[in-house]
């Protein structure tokens, strides 16, 4: 439904963001509006800025709300405010570049929501060197017949492997049916190596839970009840929704950081823009220490090399 409500101006730090059509309903399940979405991101400000800081960021925009057209936007449009920061990234396949949003302050997030952004999808590298990721992403992606109890169990296996590697995994809901685990890494390897390391990790998880996990590349060849450990989310220019990003669904679910001891009780459907602000006010940003340590990939890269040599298996090239 179209909104005829007048624009409102919101003070965000040192900047004023004008929000047009504030009463436009974006999420029909409970009727949350564009202004509700802005206020949600303001409520989790420290968390969303930390999740996006200094990263090229693709925006998933819904100009008419989540029931309408979805726009994947890489380039910051003409007419953006002069204080908005960007980072230039190159796309070799097309010999093109894009100046993508580079969040450094909460006003950047508010501006993006004014531009109808619901989801924020940052790169796993930062603008200091966009070609060397500092984040390894473990995407636990359930197939259609995989229930969340299985996702929980596999997350436990993944944590076991991470503990043995000496790596710290930071857990969050995906905002959908899966889970994400992030690991900070030293920014010394390119996307190809990070992806190979992620593949070696996924293969180890599969070995420990062969009846529940698959690393089979082609979707048509996977067991529909399995959980796919999607190592390809570490390929260049592949992104997932950030921590604290709202998802473009009627229920306005949120990709929500969790403590590991919450895993057995959490229902991701309960993590929404209606509930996460109170959780954030009570617990703060559970990912706030994420930058304190960085894992090195040598062990996993050695495992990838052995796997390729001894079995002939190798990670399928990304599409």
C-alpha positions as CSV (number, residue, x, y, z in Angstrom):
1,X,0.0,0.0,0.0
2,X,1.3,3.4,-0.9
3,X,2.2,5.8,1.9
4,X,1.2,9.5,1.8
5,X,2.8,10.3,5.2
6,X,5.2,13.3,5.3
7,X,8.9,12.7,5.5
8,X,10.6,12.9,8.8
9,X,14.1,14.0,9.7
10,X,16.2,11.9,12.1
11,X,19.5,13.1,13.7
12,X,22.0,10.3,13.5
13,X,25.3,11.4,15.0
14,X,26.6,14.4,13.2
15,X,24.2,14.0,10.3
16,X,20.5,14.4,9.5
17,X,18.8,11.7,7.5
18,X,15.5,12.5,5.8
19,X,13.2,9.5,5.8
20,X,10.5,9.6,3.1
21,X,7.3,7.6,3.3
22,X,8.0,6.6,6.9
23,X,4.6,4.9,7.3
24,X,5.0,2.6,4.3
25,X,4.4,-1.0,5.4
26,X,7.5,-3.0,4.6
27,X,6.8,-6.2,6.6
28,X,3.1,-7.4,6.3
29,X,3.2,-10.1,9.0
30,X,3.0,-7.6,11.8
31,X,2.8,-4.4,9.9
32,X,6.2,-2.9,10.5
33,X,6.9,0.2,8.5
34,X,9.9,1.8,6.9
35,X,10.3,4.0,10.0
36,X,10.2,0.9,12.2
37,X,13.1,-0.5,10.1
38,X,15.1,2.7,10.6
39,X,14.5,2.6,14.3
40,X,15.5,-1.0,14.5
41,X,18.9,-0.3,12.9
42,X,19.4,2.7,15.3
43,X,18.6,0.4,18.2
44,X,21.4,-2.1,17.2
45,X,23.7,0.6,15.9
46,X,27.0,-0.5,17.5
47,X,26.4,-4.0,16.3
48,X,25.4,-3.3,12.7
49,X,28.2,-0.8,12.2
50,X,30.8,-3.3,13.6
51,X,29.5,-5.9,11.2
52,X,29.8,-3.7,8.2
53,X,32.7,-1.4,9.1
54,X,35.1,-0.7,6.2
55,X,33.6,-3.5,4.0
56,X,32.3,-3.1,0.5
57,X,28.6,-3.6,0.9
58,X,25.9,-4.7,-1.5
59,X,22.4,-3.5,-0.7
60,X,19.2,-5.5,-1.1
61,X,16.6,-2.9,-1.6
62,X,12.8,-3.3,-1.5
63,X,11.3,0.1,-2.7
64,X,7.7,-1.1,-2.1
65,X,8.3,-3.3,0.9
66,X,9.3,-7.0,1.0
67,X,6.3,-8.1,-1.0
68,X,7.5,-6.1,-4.0
69,X,10.5,-6.0,-6.3
70,X,13.9,-6.8,-4.9
71,X,16.8,-4.7,-6.2
72,X,20.5,-5.9,-5.7
73,X,22.5,-2.7,-5.7
74,X,26.3,-2.6,-5.7
75,X,26.8,1.0,-6.8
76,X,26.1,4.0,-4.6
77,X,23.7,6.1,-6.7
78,X,24.3,9.6,-7.9
79,X,22.9,12.2,-5.4
80,X,24.2,10.4,-2.3
81,X,25.2,12.8,0.5
82,X,28.8,14.1,0.3
83,X,29.6,12.6,3.7
84,X,28.8,9.0,2.6
85,X,32.0,6.9,2.1
86,X,32.5,4.3,-0.6
87,X,35.1,1.8,-1.7
88,X,35.9,0.9,-5.3
89,X,36.0,-2.7,-6.2
90,X,36.8,-4.3,-9.6
91,X,34.9,-7.1,-11.3
92,X,37.5,-8.7,-13.7
93,X,34.9,-10.9,-15.4
94,X,33.2,-7.8,-16.8
95,X,36.1,-5.4,-16.7
96,X,34.0,-3.0,-14.6
97,X,34.2,-1.4,-11.2
98,X,31.7,-0.3,-8.7
99,X,31.9,2.3,-5.9
100,X,30.1,0.4,-3.1
101,X,28.9,1.7,0.2
102,X,31.6,1.6,2.9
103,X,29.9,1.9,6.3
104,X,32.0,3.8,8.9
105,X,29.1,5.4,11.0
106,X,25.5,4.7,11.8
107,X,24.3,7.5,9.6
108,X,25.5,5.5,6.6
109,X,23.1,2.7,7.6
110,X,20.2,5.1,8.1
111,X,20.8,6.6,4.7
112,X,20.8,3.1,3.1
113,X,17.5,2.3,4.8
114,X,16.0,5.6,3.5
115,X,17.0,4.3,0.1
116,X,14.8,1.3,0.8
117,X,17.6,-1.1,1.9
118,X,16.4,-4.0,4.1
119,X,19.4,-6.4,3.9
120,X,23.1,-5.5,4.1
121,X,25.5,-8.0,2.4
122,X,29.1,-7.0,3.1
123,X,32.2,-8.5,1.6
124,X,34.5,-10.6,3.8
125,X,37.4,-8.2,3.2
126,X,37.9,-4.5,4.1
127,X,38.8,-1.5,2.0
128,X,42.4,-1.4,3.2
129,X,42.9,-4.5,0.9
130,X,39.7,-5.7,-0.7
131,X,41.5,-8.7,-2.3
132,X,42.6,-10.2,1.1
133,X,39.7,-11.3,3.3
134,X,39.9,-11.0,7.1
135,X,36.8,-13.1,7.6
136,X,36.2,-16.8,6.9
137,X,32.5,-17.6,6.7
138,X,31.0,-21.0,7.6
139,X,27.5,-21.2,6.1
140,X,25.4,-24.1,7.4
141,X,22.8,-24.2,4.6
142,X,19.9,-26.7,5.1
143,X,18.4,-28.5,2.2
144,X,14.6,-28.4,1.9
145,X,13.9,-31.5,4.2
146,X,16.6,-30.7,6.7
147,X,15.2,-29.6,10.1
148,X,16.7,-27.2,12.5
149,X,17.6,-29.9,15.0
150,X,20.1,-31.2,12.4
151,X,21.4,-27.7,11.8
152,X,22.1,-27.4,15.6
153,X,23.9,-30.8,15.6
154,X,26.1,-29.9,12.7
155,X,26.9,-26.5,14.3
156,X,28.1,-28.5,17.3
157,X,30.4,-30.6,15.1
158,X,31.7,-27.4,13.4
159,X,32.5,-25.9,16.8
160,X,34.4,-29.1,17.8
161,X,36.6,-28.9,14.7
162,X,37.2,-25.2,15.2
163,X,38.2,-25.8,18.8
164,X,40.7,-28.4,17.7
165,X,42.1,-26.0,15.1
166,X,42.4,-23.3,17.8
167,X,40.0,-21.0,16.0
168,X,37.2,-19.0,17.6
169,X,33.8,-19.2,15.9
170,X,31.3,-16.5,16.2
171,X,27.7,-17.9,15.8
172,X,24.6,-16.2,14.4
173,X,21.4,-17.2,12.8
174,X,21.2,-16.6,9.1
175,X,17.8,-15.0,9.4
176,X,16.4,-18.0,7.5
177,X,16.6,-21.7,8.3
178,X,20.4,-22.0,8.7
179,X,23.3,-20.7,10.8
180,X,26.5,-18.8,10.1
181,X,29.8,-19.1,11.9
182,X,32.4,-16.3,11.4
183,X,36.1,-16.7,12.1
184,X,38.5,-13.7,11.9
185,X,41.6,-14.6,9.9
186,X,44.8,-12.8,9.2
187,X,44.3,-10.9,6.0
188,X,47.3,-12.5,4.2
189,X,45.5,-14.8,1.7
190,X,43.4,-14.2,-1.4
191,X,39.9,-15.4,-1.9
192,X,40.9,-18.6,-3.6
193,X,43.0,-19.7,-0.7
194,X,40.3,-18.7,1.9
195,X,37.8,-20.7,-0.1
196,X,40.1,-23.8,-0.3
197,X,40.6,-23.6,3.5
198,X,36.8,-23.4,3.9
199,X,36.4,-26.4,1.7
200,X,39.0,-28.4,3.7
201,X,37.1,-27.5,6.9
202,X,33.7,-28.5,5.3
203,X,35.2,-31.9,4.3
204,X,36.3,-32.5,7.9
205,X,32.8,-31.7,9.2
206,X,31.3,-34.0,6.6
207,X,33.7,-36.9,7.7
208,X,32.5,-36.5,11.2
209,X,28.8,-36.4,10.4
210,X,28.5,-38.3,7.1
211,X,24.8,-39.0,7.5
212,X,23.9,-35.4,8.1
213,X,26.3,-33.2,6.1
214,X,27.1,-32.9,2.4
215,X,29.7,-30.9,0.5
216,X,28.4,-32.1,-2.9
217,X,28.6,-29.2,-5.2
218,X,25.5,-29.6,-7.5
219,X,22.3,-29.0,-5.7
220,X,20.5,-31.7,-7.7
221,X,22.9,-34.3,-6.4
222,X,22.4,-33.6,-2.7
223,X,20.3,-35.5,-0.3
224,X,17.3,-33.2,0.3
225,X,17.5,-33.9,4.0
226,X,21.2,-33.0,4.3
227,X,22.9,-29.9,5.5
228,X,25.3,-28.3,2.9
229,X,28.4,-26.7,4.4
230,X,28.6,-23.9,1.7
231,X,32.3,-23.1,1.4
232,X,31.6,-21.1,-1.7
233,X,30.4,-18.2,0.4
234,X,34.1,-17.3,0.7
235,X,34.5,-16.8,-3.1
236,X,35.2,-13.3,-4.3
237,X,32.1,-11.1,-4.5
238,X,29.9,-13.7,-2.7
239,X,28.2,-12.3,0.3
240,X,25.7,-13.2,3.0
241,X,23.6,-11.1,5.2
242,X,25.6,-9.4,8.0
243,X,25.1,-9.8,11.7
244,X,22.0,-7.7,12.7
245,X,20.8,-7.5,9.1
246,X,17.1,-7.8,8.7
247,X,16.0,-10.3,6.0
248,X,13.5,-9.4,3.3
249,X,10.7,-11.6,4.5
250,X,7.2,-10.7,5.8
251,X,8.2,-11.6,9.4
252,X,11.2,-9.3,9.4
253,X,13.6,-11.9,10.8
254,X,17.1,-10.8,11.8
255,X,20.5,-12.5,11.4
256,X,21.2,-12.5,15.1
257,X,24.4,-13.2,17.0
258,X,24.1,-16.0,19.6
259,X,26.1,-17.4,22.5
260,X,27.0,-21.0,21.9
261,X,25.1,-22.0,25.0
262,X,21.9,-20.7,23.4
263,X,22.1,-23.0,20.5
264,X,20.0,-25.8,21.8
265,X,17.1,-23.5,22.8
266,X,17.0,-20.8,20.0
267,X,14.3,-20.7,17.4
268,X,15.5,-18.4,14.6
269,X,11.9,-17.4,13.9
270,X,11.8,-15.6,17.2
271,X,14.6,-13.2,16.2
272,X,12.9,-10.3,14.5
273,X,13.0,-6.5,14.5
274,X,10.3,-6.7,17.2
275,X,12.5,-8.7,19.6
276,X,16.1,-8.1,18.8
277,X,16.3,-4.5,20.1
278,X,15.4,-5.6,23.6
279,X,17.9,-8.5,23.4
280,X,20.6,-6.1,22.2
281,X,19.8,-3.6,25.0
282,X,20.2,-6.5,27.5
283,X,23.2,-8.4,26.1
284,X,25.0,-5.8,23.9
285,X,26.7,-7.0,20.8
286,X,27.7,-10.6,21.4
287,X,30.2,-10.2,18.5
288,X,32.0,-7.2,20.0
289,X,35.3,-9.1,20.7
290,X,35.4,-10.6,17.2
291,X,38.4,-8.6,16.2
292,X,40.5,-9.5,19.2
293,X,42.1,-12.6,17.6
294,X,42.8,-13.8,14.1
295,X,43.3,-17.4,13.0
296,X,45.9,-18.4,10.5
297,X,45.0,-20.7,7.6
298,X,48.2,-22.7,7.1
299,X,46.8,-25.8,8.7
300,X,43.6,-25.9,6.7
301,X,45.5,-25.1,3.5
302,X,47.8,-28.1,4.2
303,X,44.7,-30.2,4.7
304,X,43.3,-29.0,1.4
305,X,46.5,-29.9,-0.4
306,X,46.5,-33.4,1.1
307,X,42.9,-33.9,0.3
308,X,43.5,-32.9,-3.3
309,X,46.6,-35.1,-3.6
310,X,45.4,-38.2,-1.8
311,X,41.8,-38.4,-3.0
312,X,41.6,-36.4,-6.2
313,X,38.8,-34.3,-4.7
314,X,39.0,-30.6,-5.1
315,X,36.6,-27.6,-4.6
316,X,34.5,-27.1,-7.7
317,X,35.1,-23.7,-9.3
318,X,32.6,-21.1,-8.2
319,X,29.9,-20.1,-10.7
